[in-house]
Amino acid sequence: MEKKKIGKIEHFFDGISVAVVNVEGLLKKGDKISIEGPDTNVQQVVESMQIDKKPIAEAKKGQSVGLKVLDKVRKNDVVYKV
């Protein structure tokens, strides 16, 4: 399985299970991603992304987006597109 680094976790909001991702490539709704770190291994499909509380369909390099995640992730975990 080839994976491409797409970003990095900047912050995680535990109560609402949302990660803030610094995007380094193109990330679209429907993409399959893997979030990996020393204590993290989460695979999921991107179902919900927001910028400034507004839903978006895709995020481009340089943007910070709120991403709904299925499990706890941590600051500096790496986000890959798989």
Secondary structure, DSSP 8 states (H G I E B T S, - for coil): ---EEEEEEEEEETTTTEEEEEESS-EETT-EEEEEETTEEEEEE---EEETTEEESEE-TT-EEEEE-SS---TT-EEEE-
